[in-house]
């Protein structure tokens, strides 16, 4: 029996025991592992070991979503203010 078939049977058994469907279980697992990977990358970002570009590429999210995660977790970061630069150019 392969590892994948073992996982499938475990998910089916869990779905039978709980009131969730297999798809709902998979969504919860996906959210869990995504959050886990985000937290690992945030630790590296705080230490300065990983750049935003690399993190967004690994997580397959946009930089805007990453900065929203930083603000949600209350992690300080440099803010890019486009309106200030436009005013400087116009002057």
WOSUL-V547933 format. One record per residue. RES is the residue in one letter. NEAR is the number of other C-alpha atoms within 8 Angstrom. D_CENTER is the distance of its C-alpha to the mean C-alpha in whole Angstrom. Layout:
res:RES near:NEAR d_center:D_CENTER
res:RES near:NEAR d_center:D_CENTER
This chain:
res:X near:4 d_center:33
res:X near:5 d_center:29
res:X near:6 d_center:26
res:X near:6 d_center:25
res:X near:8 d_center:27
res:X near:9 d_center:27
res:X near:8 d_center:24
res:X near:8 d_center:25
res:X near:8 d_center:28
res:X near:8 d_center:26
res:X near:10 d_center:23
res:X near:9 d_center:27
res:X near:8 d_center:28
res:X near:8 d_center:25
res:X near:12 d_center:26
res:X near:8 d_center:29
res:X near:6 d_center:29
res:X near:6 d_center:27
res:X near:6 d_center:27
res:X near:8 d_center:24
res:X near:7 d_center:24
res:X near:9 d_center:22
res:X near:6 d_center:20
res:X near:8 d_center:18
res:X near:11 d_center:18
res:X near:8 d_center:16
res:X near:8 d_center:14
res:X near:8 d_center:13
res:X near:8 d_center:13
res:X near:8 d_center:10
res:X near:8 d_center:8
res:X near:8 d_center:10
res:X near:8 d_center:9
res:X near:9 d_center:5
res:X near:8 d_center:5
res:X near:8 d_center:8
res:X near:9 d_center:6
res:X near:9 d_center:4
res:X near:8 d_center:8
res:X near:8 d_center:10
res:X near:10 d_center:9
res:X near:8 d_center:10
res:X near:8 d_center:13
res:X near:10 d_center:14
res:X near:11 d_center:13
res:X near:7 d_center:15
res:X near:7 d_center:18
res:X near:7 d_center:18
res:X near:7 d_center:18
res:X near:10 d_center:15
res:X near:8 d_center:15
res:X near:9 d_center:12
res:X near:7 d_center:14
res:X near:8 d_center:13
res:X near:10 d_center:9
res:X near:12 d_center:9
res:X near:8 d_center:11
res:X near:6 d_center:9
res:X near:9 d_center:6
res:X near:6 d_center:8
res:X near:8 d_center:7
res:X near:7 d_center:10
res:X near:9 d_center:11
res:X near:6 d_center:12
res:X near:8 d_center:9
res:X near:11 d_center:8
res:X near:8 d_center:11
res:X near:8 d_center:11
res:X near:8 d_center:8
res:X near:11 d_center:11
res:X near:9 d_center:14
res:X near:7 d_center:12
res:X near:6 d_center:12
res:X near:6 d_center:15
res:X near:7 d_center:15
res:X near:6 d_center:18
res:X near:5 d_center:17
res:X near:4 d_center:20
res:X near:4 d_center:20
res:X near:4 d_center:21
res:X near:6 d_center:24
res:X near:6 d_center:26
res:X near:6 d_center:28
res:X near:7 d_center:30
res:X near:8 d_center:30
res:X near:8 d_center:32
res:X near:8 d_center:34
res:X near:7 d_center:35
res:X near:6 d_center:36
res:X near:5 d_center:38
res:X near:4 d_center:40
